[in-house]
Each structure stands twice: as structure tokens, then as C-alpha cells.
Amino acid sequence: MDLTKKHCVPCEGGTPPLSNEKEDEMLKLIQGWMLVRKGTHKITRQFKFKDFKKAMEFVNKIAALAENEGHHPDIKIVYNKVQLGLFTHSVGGLSENDFIMASKINELPES
């Protein structure tokens, strides 16, 4: 399944998060991401850049993508490192949207 060809769709309250089995299956499709199951389930990834400016350029690409998809990651910047977290607030855990965004973020040029 090529997640980069899919688009995020709005989730409504009452929609259940993905099962652990589905999370494991989807995680195999997004290289470099880690699954966190402590508390609210989420996927995370850290990117490292030459300097702060390159990190910010990458964050701006993520921001444009997030606006286009209507699904926004948690972003933390520590000088040349960008830490991302994805989960779907309305379902209280992971949805397919999180994996679609992770896949599309993986496709962004890092330089």
C-alpha cells in the first residue's frame, strides 16, 4: 500500500483508534518511525540536520504539507534536530491519517 497517494480525511469523535495489530501493520510502511504505546498511542521520528537553518527549512515544508492535508504533527525543534509526533486527537490515538502524514513527511527532501 502506497500511503503517499492517499489523503488525510477528517475524523470525528466516536471513531475508534487503530488496533495494536493494525498499528503494527501500518508501522512497517513508514521507515524510521517509532511506535509509542505509553499513554496515548503515537508515532514519533527525529530528523537531524547540518544546522538550525536547515532544520527550520524542513519544518516549513512539514507545515505546508500539514496545512494541505489538514493533519498537523507535534513539532519540537532543538537546534539542528526536529522531533515529530503524530496522533489523532479526535480518536484519542492513532488513525490511518497519522501513517499517511508520516509517509508523506518521509518523502520530503531533507536539504
N, CA, C and O atoms as a GROMACS GRO file, in nm:
protein
  444
    1MET      N    1   0.084  -0.118   0.000
    1MET     CA    2   0.000   0.000   0.000
    1MET      C    3   0.089   0.125   0.000
    1MET      O    4   0.176   0.139   0.087
    2ASP      N    5   0.069   0.215  -0.096
    2ASP     CA    6   0.146   0.338  -0.103
    2ASP      C    7   0.068   0.449  -0.035
    2ASP      O    8  -0.024   0.507  -0.093
    3LEU      N    9   0.104   0.479   0.088
    3LEU     CA   10   0.032   0.579   0.166
    3LEU      C   11   0.050   0.720   0.112
    3LEU      O   12  -0.033   0.807   0.139
    4THR      N   13   0.156   0.745   0.035
    4THR     CA   14   0.178   0.879  -0.017
    4THR      C   15   0.072   0.919  -0.120
    4THR      O   16   0.056   1.037  -0.149
    5LYS      N   17   0.001   0.824  -0.175
    5LYS     CA   18  -0.103   0.852  -0.273
    5LYS      C   19  -0.239   0.877  -0.208
    5LYS      O   20  -0.335   0.915  -0.275
    6LYS      N   21  -0.247   0.855  -0.077
    6LYS     CA   22  -0.372   0.876  -0.004
    6LYS      C   23  -0.374   1.017   0.055
    6LYS      O   24  -0.270   1.084   0.062
    7HIS      N   25  -0.492   1.061   0.097
    7HIS     CA   26  -0.506   1.191   0.162
    7HIS      C   27  -0.573   1.173   0.297
    7HIS      O   28  -0.656   1.084   0.316
    8CYS      N   29  -0.536   1.259   0.389
    8CYS     CA   30  -0.597   1.255   0.521
    8CYS      C   31  -0.744   1.295   0.509
    8CYS      O   32  -0.780   1.383   0.432
    9VAL      N   33  -0.826   1.227   0.587
    9VAL     CA   34  -0.968   1.258   0.589
    9VAL      C   35  -1.007   1.297   0.732
    9VAL      O   36  -0.953   1.242   0.828
   10PRO      N   37  -1.100   1.390   0.745
   10PRO     CA   38  -1.140   1.433   0.880
   10PRO      C   39  -1.195   1.316   0.962
   10PRO      O   40  -1.273   1.235   0.912
   11CYS      N   41  -1.152   1.308   1.087
   11CYS     CA   42  -1.202   1.206   1.180
   11CYS      C   43  -1.298   1.273   1.276
   11CYS      O   44  -1.279   1.389   1.313
   12GLU      N   45  -1.399   1.201   1.316
   12GLU     CA   46  -1.496   1.255   1.410
   12GLU      C   47  -1.484   1.181   1.542
   12GLU      O   48  -1.441   1.066   1.547
   13GLY      N   49  -1.523   1.249   1.648
   13GLY     CA   50  -1.527   1.185   1.778
   13GLY      C   51  -1.614   1.061   1.772
   13GLY      O   52  -1.714   1.058   1.699
   14GLY      N   53  -1.579   0.959   1.846
   14GLY     CA   54  -1.654   0.834   1.843
   14GLY      C   55  -1.591   0.731   1.751
   14GLY      O   56  -1.623   0.612   1.759
   15THR      N   57  -1.501   0.776   1.662
   15THR     CA   58  -1.427   0.683   1.577
   15THR      C   59  -1.319   0.620   1.662
   15THR      O   60  -1.242   0.691   1.726
   16PRO      N   61  -1.310   0.488   1.664
   16PRO     CA   62  -1.207   0.425   1.749
   16PRO      C   63  -1.068   0.438   1.688
   16PRO      O   64  -1.053   0.442   1.566
   17PRO      N   65  -0.964   0.443   1.773
   17PRO     CA   66  -0.828   0.441   1.721
   17PRO      C   67  -0.798   0.304   1.661
   17PRO      O   68  -0.871   0.208   1.682
   18LEU      N   69  -0.688   0.297   1.587
   18LEU     CA   70  -0.647   0.170   1.529
   18LEU      C   71  -0.615   0.068   1.638
   18LEU      O   72  -0.573   0.105   1.748
   19SER      N   73  -0.636  -0.059   1.608
   19SER     CA   74  -0.599  -0.167   1.699
   19SER      C   75  -0.446  -0.179   1.703
   19SER      O   76  -0.378  -0.131   1.613
   20ASN      N   77  -0.394  -0.244   1.805
   20ASN     CA   78  -0.249  -0.268   1.813
   20ASN      C   79  -0.200  -0.344   1.691
   20ASN      O   80  -0.092  -0.316   1.640
   21GLU      N   81  -0.278  -0.440   1.644
   21GLU     CA   82  -0.239  -0.521   1.528
   21GLU      C   83  -0.230  -0.434   1.403
   21GLU      O   84  -0.137  -0.448   1.324
   22LYS      N   85  -0.327  -0.344   1.384
   22LYS     CA   86  -0.327  -0.255   1.268
   22LYS      C   87  -0.212  -0.155   1.278
   22LYS      O   88  -0.150  -0.122   1.178
   23GLU      N   89  -0.184  -0.106   1.399
   23GLU     CA   90  -0.070  -0.016   1.419
   23GLU      C   91   0.060  -0.084   1.376
   23GLU      O   92   0.142  -0.025   1.306
   24ASP      N   93   0.078  -0.209   1.420
   24ASP     CA   94   0.199  -0.284   1.384
   24ASP      C   95   0.210  -0.301   1.233
   24ASP      O   96   0.319  -0.288   1.176
   25GLU      N   97   0.099  -0.331   1.169
   25GLU     CA   98   0.096  -0.349   1.023
   25GLU      C   99   0.131  -0.218   0.951
   25GLU      O  100   0.210  -0.219   0.857
   26MET      N  101   0.073  -0.108   0.995
   26MET     CA  102   0.096   0.022   0.931
   26MET      C  103   0.239   0.072   0.957
   26MET      O  104   0.297   0.138   0.871
   27LEU      N  105   0.293   0.042   1.074
   27LEU     CA  106   0.429   0.087   1.108
   27LEU      C  107   0.531   0.034   1.007
   27LEU      O  108   0.630   0.102   0.979
   28LYS      N  109   0.508  -0.084   0.955
   28LYS     CA  110   0.600  -0.143   0.857
   28LYS      C  111   0.607  -0.061   0.728
   28LYS      O  112   0.700  -0.076   0.650
   29LEU      N  113   0.509   0.026   0.706
   29LEU     CA  114   0.502   0.106   0.583
   29LEU      C  115   0.572   0.241   0.594
   29LEU      O  116   0.584   0.313   0.495
   30ILE      N  117   0.619   0.276   0.714
   30ILE     CA  118   0.680   0.409   0.734
   30ILE      C  119   0.817   0.395   0.800
   30ILE      O  120   0.830   0.398   0.922
   31GLN      N  121   0.916   0.381   0.718
   31GLN     CA  122   1.053   0.361   0.765
   31GLN      C  123   1.100   0.476   0.854
   31GLN      O  124   1.078   0.593   0.823
   32GLY      N  125   1.166   0.440   0.964
   32GLY     CA  126   1.229   0.538   1.051
   32GLY      C  127   1.143   0.587   1.166
   32GLY      O  128   1.193   0.657   1.254
   33TRP      N  129   1.015   0.552   1.168
   33TRP     CA  130   0.925   0.597   1.273
   33TRP      C  131   0.917   0.493   1.384
   33TRP      O  132   0.931   0.374   1.361
   34MET      N  133   0.893   0.543   1.506
   34MET     CA  134   0.879   0.454   1.622
   34MET      C  135   0.737   0.465   1.676
   34MET      O  136   0.676   0.572   1.674
   35LEU      N  137   0.686   0.354   1.722
   35LEU     CA  138   0.553   0.348   1.782
   35LEU      C  139   0.566   0.361   1.932
   35LEU      O  140   0.642   0.287   1.995
   36VAL      N  141   0.491   0.453   1.990
   36VAL     CA  142   0.491   0.474   2.135
   36VAL      C  143   0.352   0.436   2.186
   36VAL      O  144   0.252   0.492   2.142
   37ARG      N  145   0.348   0.342   2.278
   37ARG     CA  146   0.219   0.296   2.331
   37ARG      C  147   0.202   0.332   2.478
   37ARG      O  148   0.109   0.283   2.543
   38LYS      N  149   0.288   0.414   2.530
   38LYS     CA  150   0.274   0.460   2.668
   38LYS      C  151   0.178   0.578   2.666
   38LYS      O  152   0.205   0.680   2.602
   39GLY      N  153   0.066   0.566   2.736
   39GLY     CA  154  -0.036   0.670   2.731
   39GLY      C  155  -0.108   0.665   2.596
   39GLY      O  156  -0.139   0.557   2.546
   40THR      N  157  -0.132   0.781   2.539
   40THR     CA  158  -0.194   0.788   2.407
   40THR      C  159  -0.097   0.734   2.303
   40THR      O  160   0.017   0.780   2.296
   41HIS      N  161  -0.141   0.639   2.223
   41HIS     CA  162  -0.054   0.582   2.121
   41HIS      C  163  -0.020   0.690   2.018
   41HIS      O  164  -0.106   0.767   1.975
   42LYS      N  165   0.108   0.694   1.977
   42LYS     CA  166   0.154   0.789   1.877
   42LYS      C  167   0.273   0.731   1.803
   42LYS      O  168   0.333   0.632   1.847
   43ILE      N  169   0.307   0.792   1.692
   43ILE     CA  170   0.430   0.757   1.620
   43ILE      C  171   0.522   0.879   1.625
   43ILE      O  172   0.476   0.993   1.618
   44THR      N  173   0.653   0.852   1.636
   44THR     CA  174   0.750   0.960   1.650
   44THR      C  175   0.869   0.935   1.559
   44THR      O  176   0.900   0.821   1.523
   45ARG      N  177   0.935   1.043   1.525
   45ARG     CA  178   1.059   1.032   1.448
   45ARG      C  179   1.142   1.157   1.472
   45ARG      O  180   1.088   1.267   1.490
   46GLN      N  181   1.274   1.139   1.473
   46GLN     CA  182   1.365   1.253   1.484
   46GLN      C  183   1.448   1.264   1.358
   46GLN      O  184   1.496   1.163   1.305
   47PHE      N  185   1.464   1.385   1.310
   47PHE     CA  186   1.548   1.415   1.195
   47PHE      C  187   1.662   1.505   1.242
   47PHE      O  188   1.641   1.591   1.328
   48LYS      N  189   1.781   1.486   1.186
   48LYS     CA  190   1.896   1.567   1.224
   48LYS      C  191   1.950   1.638   1.100
   48LYS      O  192   1.960   1.578   0.993
   49PHE      N  193   1.985   1.766   1.116
   49PHE     CA  194   2.030   1.849   1.005
   49PHE      C  195   2.165   1.912   1.034
   49PHE      O  196   2.216   1.905   1.146
   50LYS      N  197   2.221   1.973   0.931
   50LYS     CA  198   2.351   2.037   0.942
   50LYS      C  199   2.349   2.150   1.045
   50LYS      O  200   2.443   2.165   1.123
   51ASP      N  201   2.240   2.228   1.045
   51ASP     CA  202   2.232   2.342   1.134
   51ASP      C  203   2.085   2.381   1.156
   51ASP      O  204   1.994   2.317   1.103
   52PHE      N  205   2.065   2.485   1.235
   52PHE     CA  206   1.930   2.532   1.269
   52PHE      C  207   1.853   2.575   1.145
   52PHE      O  208   1.734   2.544   1.132
   53LYS      N  209   1.920   2.646   1.055
   53LYS     CA  210   1.852   2.695   0.934
   53LYS      C  211   1.795   2.580   0.852
   53LYS      O  212   1.681   2.587   0.807
   54LYS      N  213   1.872   2.474   0.833
   54LYS     CA  214   1.824   2.357   0.757
   54LYS      C  215   1.707   2.290   0.829
   54LYS      O  216   1.612   2.244   0.766
   55ALA      N  217   1.716   2.283   0.962
   55ALA     CA  218   1.607   2.224   1.039
   55ALA      C  219   1.479   2.305   1.019
   55ALA      O  220   1.372   2.247   1.000
   56MET      N  221   1.490   2.437   1.022
   56MET     CA  222   1.373   2.522   1.004
   56MET      C  223   1.316   2.513   0.863
   56MET      O  224   1.195   2.518   0.845
   57GLU      N  225   1.402   2.500   0.764
   57GLU     CA  226   1.354   2.482   0.626
   57GLU      C  227   1.270   2.355   0.616
   57GLU      O  228   1.166   2.353   0.549
   58PHE      N  229   1.315   2.250   0.682
   58PHE     CA  230   1.241   2.124   0.680
   58PHE      C  231   1.107   2.140   0.753
   58PHE      O  232   1.005   2.091   0.706
   59VAL      N  233   1.108   2.207   0.867
   59VAL     CA  234   0.985   2.230   0.943
   59VAL      C  235   0.884   2.308   0.857
   59VAL      O  236   0.764   2.280   0.861
   60ASN      N  237   0.931   2.405   0.782
   60ASN     CA  238   0.841   2.482   0.696
   60ASN      C  239   0.780   2.394   0.587
   60ASN      O  240   0.664   2.414   0.549
   61LYS      N  241   0.854   2.298   0.536
   61LYS     CA  242   0.798   2.203   0.439
   61LYS      C  243   0.690   2.117   0.505
   61LYS      O  244   0.586   2.090   0.445
   62ILE      N  245   0.716   2.075   0.628
   62ILE     CA  246   0.617   1.996   0.702
   62ILE      C  247   0.491   2.080   0.727
   62ILE      O  248   0.380   2.030   0.714
   63ALA      N  249   0.510   2.207   0.762
   63ALA     CA  250   0.395   2.294   0.788
   63ALA      C  251   0.306   2.307   0.663
   63ALA      O  252   0.184   2.300   0.673
   64ALA      N  253   0.368   2.325   0.547
   64ALA     CA  254   0.290   2.336   0.423
   64ALA      C  255   0.215   2.207   0.395
   64ALA      O  256   0.098   2.209   0.357
   65LEU      N  257   0.282   2.094   0.412
   65LEU     CA  258   0.219   1.964   0.392
   65LEU      C  259   0.103   1.945   0.490
   65LEU      O  260  -0.005   1.900   0.450
   66ALA      N  261   0.123   1.979   0.616
   66ALA     CA  262   0.020   1.962   0.718
   66ALA      C  263  -0.103   2.046   0.686
   66ALA      O  264  -0.216   2.000   0.702
   67GLU      N  265  -0.082   2.168   0.642
   67GLU     CA  266  -0.195   2.254   0.605
   67GLU      C  267  -0.271   2.194   0.487
   67GLU      O  268  -0.394   2.195   0.485
   68ASN      N  269  -0.198   2.143   0.390
   68ASN     CA  270  -0.259   2.084   0.271
   68ASN      C  271  -0.341   1.960   0.307
   68ASN      O  272  -0.448   1.937   0.250
   69GLU      N  273  -0.291   1.880   0.401
   69GLU     CA  274  -0.358   1.755   0.440
   69GLU      C  275  -0.460   1.775   0.552
   69GLU      O  276  -0.545   1.689   0.575
   70GLY      N  277  -0.453   1.889   0.621
   70GLY     CA  278  -0.544   1.912   0.733
   70GLY      C  279  -0.515   1.822   0.852
   70GLY      O  280  -0.605   1.789   0.930
   71HIS      N  281  -0.388   1.784   0.867
   71HIS     CA  282  -0.348   1.696   0.978
   71HIS      C  283  -0.210   1.744   1.024
   71HIS      O  284  -0.116   1.745   0.945
   72HIS      N  285  -0.198   1.783   1.149
   72HIS     CA  286  -0.081   1.856   1.196
   72HIS      C  287  -0.003   1.778   1.302
   72HIS      O  288  -0.060   1.735   1.403
   73PRO      N  289   0.127   1.760   1.280
   73PRO     CA  290   0.209   1.689   1.379
   73PRO      C  291   0.249   1.780   1.494
   73PRO      O  292   0.244   1.903   1.482
   74ASP      N  293   0.287   1.720   1.605
   74ASP     CA  294   0.354   1.792   1.712
   74ASP      C  295   0.499   1.805   1.668
   74ASP      O  296   0.560   1.707   1.625
   75ILE      N  297   0.554   1.925   1.679
   75ILE     CA  298   0.690   1.952   1.632
   75ILE      C  299   0.772   2.013   1.745
   75ILE      O  300   0.728   2.108   1.810
   76LYS      N  301   0.890   1.958   1.767
   76LYS     CA  302   0.983   2.013   1.864
   76LYS      C  303   1.117   2.032   1.793
   76LYS      O  304   1.167   1.940   1.728
   77ILE      N  305   1.172   2.152   1.805
   77ILE     CA  306   1.300   2.184   1.740
   77ILE      C  307   1.404   2.208   1.848
   77ILE      O  308   1.384   2.292   1.937
   78VAL      N  309   1.514   2.136   1.840
   78VAL     CA  310   1.628   2.156   1.931
   78VAL      C  311   1.750   2.176   1.842
   78VAL      O  312   1.813   2.079   1.798
   79TYR      N  313   1.783   2.302   1.818
   79TYR     CA  314   1.891   2.345   1.729
   79TYR      C  315   1.883   2.277   1.593
   79TYR      O  316   1.810   2.324   1.505
   80ASN      N  317   1.956   2.167   1.572
   80ASN     CA  318   1.958   2.102   1.440
   80ASN      C  319   1.877   1.973   1.436
   80ASN      O  320   1.887   1.895   1.342
   81LYS      N  321   1.797   1.952   1.539
   81LYS     CA  322   1.714   1.830   1.544
   81LYS      C  323   1.566   1.869   1.542
   81LYS      O  324   1.524   1.964   1.608
   82VAL      N  325   1.490   1.792   1.465
   82VAL     CA  326   1.345   1.812   1.458
   82VAL      C  327   1.280   1.683   1.506
   82VAL      O  328   1.301   1.577   1.446
   83GLN      N  329   1.203   1.692   1.612
   83GLN     CA  330   1.132   1.576   1.667
   83GLN      C  331   0.984   1.591   1.632
   83GLN      O  332   0.922   1.693   1.660
   84LEU      N  333   0.930   1.486   1.571
   84LEU     CA  334   0.790   1.488   1.529
   84LEU      C  335   0.710   1.382   1.603
   84LEU      O  336   0.760   1.274   1.632
   85GLY      N  337   0.588   1.416   1.633
   85GLY     CA  338   0.494   1.321   1.692
   85GLY      C  339   0.361   1.332   1.620
   85GLY      O  340   0.314   1.442   1.592
   86LEU      N  341   0.302   1.219   1.590
   86LEU     CA  342   0.173   1.215   1.523
   86LEU      C  343   0.075   1.126   1.597
   86LEU      O  344   0.106   1.013   1.633
   87PHE      N  345  -0.043   1.179   1.621
   87PHE     CA  346  -0.157   1.101   1.668
   87PHE      C  347  -0.282   1.182   1.636
   87PHE      O  348  -0.272   1.302   1.610
   88THR      N  349  -0.396   1.119   1.638
   88THR     CA  350  -0.520   1.186   1.602
   88THR      C  351  -0.597   1.220   1.728
   88THR      O  352  -0.649   1.132   1.796
   89HIS      N  353  -0.603   1.348   1.759
   89HIS     CA  354  -0.667   1.395   1.883
   89HIS      C  355  -0.811   1.348   1.894
   89HIS      O  356  -0.854   1.304   2.000
   90SER      N  357  -0.886   1.356   1.783
   90SER     CA  358  -1.030   1.325   1.789
   90SER      C  359  -1.060   1.179   1.819
   90SER      O  360  -1.169   1.147   1.867
   91VAL      N  361  -0.963   1.088   1.791
   91VAL     CA  362  -0.987   0.946   1.822
   91VAL      C  363  -0.910   0.902   1.945
   91VAL      O  364  -0.926   0.789   1.992
   92GLY      N  365  -0.826   0.990   1.998
   92GLY     CA  366  -0.750   0.958   2.119
   92GLY      C  367  -0.643   0.853   2.097
   92GLY      O  368  -0.614   0.774   2.186
   93GLY      N  369  -0.584   0.853   1.978
   93GLY     CA  370  -0.479   0.756   1.945
   93GLY      C  371  -0.444   0.768   1.798
   93GLY      O  372  -0.450   0.876   1.740
   94LEU      N  373  -0.408   0.657   1.740
   94LEU     CA  374  -0.362   0.656   1.601
   94LEU      C  375  -0.476   0.626   1.504
   94LEU      O  376  -0.563   0.542   1.530
   95SER      N  377  -0.472   0.695   1.392
   95SER     CA  378  -0.562   0.667   1.280
   95SER      C  379  -0.477   0.652   1.154
   95SER      O  380  -0.356   0.677   1.157
   96GLU      N  381  -0.539   0.611   1.046
   96GLU     CA  382  -0.465   0.598   0.920
   96GLU      C  383  -0.402   0.732   0.880
   96GLU      O  384  -0.296   0.733   0.818
   97ASN      N  385  -0.466   0.844   0.915
   97ASN     CA  386  -0.412   0.976   0.882
   97ASN      C  387  -0.270   0.995   0.932
   97ASN      O  388  -0.187   1.055   0.863
   98ASP      N  389  -0.241   0.944   1.050
   98ASP     CA  390  -0.106   0.960   1.108
   98ASP      C  391  -0.002   0.890   1.021
   98ASP      O  392   0.108   0.942   1.001
   99PHE      N  393  -0.036   0.776   0.972
   99PHE     CA  394   0.057   0.699   0.889
   99PHE      C  395   0.069   0.760   0.749
   99PHE      O  396   0.176   0.754   0.688
  100ILE      N  397  -0.039   0.818   0.699
  100ILE     CA  398  -0.034   0.889   0.571
  100ILE      C  399   0.061   1.009   0.584
  100ILE      O  400   0.147   1.029   0.499
  101MET      N  401   0.045   1.087   0.691
  101MET     CA  402   0.132   1.203   0.712
  101MET      C  403   0.278   1.160   0.728
  101MET      O  404   0.367   1.223   0.670
  102ALA      N  405   0.303   1.056   0.805
  102ALA     CA  406   0.440   1.009   0.825
  102ALA      C  407   0.502   0.968   0.691
  102ALA      O  408   0.618   0.999   0.664
  103SER      N  409   0.425   0.900   0.609
  103SER     CA  410   0.474   0.856   0.479
  103SER      C  411   0.508   0.976   0.391
  103SER      O  412   0.610   0.977   0.322
  104LYS      N  413   0.422   1.077   0.394
  104LYS     CA  414   0.446   1.196   0.312
  104LYS      C  415   0.562   1.278   0.366
  104LYS      O  416   0.638   1.336   0.288
  105ILE      N  417   0.578   1.283   0.498
  105ILE     CA  418   0.693   1.352   0.557
  105ILE      C  419   0.822   1.282   0.515
  105ILE      O  420   0.922   1.347   0.486
  106ASN      N  421   0.820   1.149   0.512
  106ASN     CA  422   0.938   1.074   0.469
  106ASN      C  423   0.978   1.108   0.326
  106ASN      O  424   1.095   1.094   0.290
  107GLU      N  425   0.884   1.151   0.244
  107GLU     CA  426   0.912   1.184   0.104
  107GLU      C  427   0.967   1.325   0.086
  107GLU      O  428   1.018   1.358  -0.021
  108LEU      N  429   0.959   1.409   0.189
  108LEU     CA  430   1.008   1.547   0.178
  108LEU      C  431   1.160   1.547   0.168
  108LEU      O  432   1.228   1.471   0.236
  109PRO      N  433   1.213   1.634   0.081
  109PRO     CA  434   1.360   1.647   0.077
  109PRO      C  435   1.410   1.708   0.207
  109PRO      O  436   1.351   1.802   0.260
  110GLU      N  437   1.519   1.654   0.258
  110GLU     CA  438   1.572   1.699   0.386
  110GLU      C  439   1.678   1.808   0.371
  110GLU      O  440   1.736   1.852   0.470
  111SER      N  441   1.704   1.851   0.249
  111SER     CA  442   1.805   1.957   0.231
  111SER      C  443   1.748   2.075   0.160
  111SER      O  444   1.818   2.173   0.136
   0.00000   0.00000   0.00000
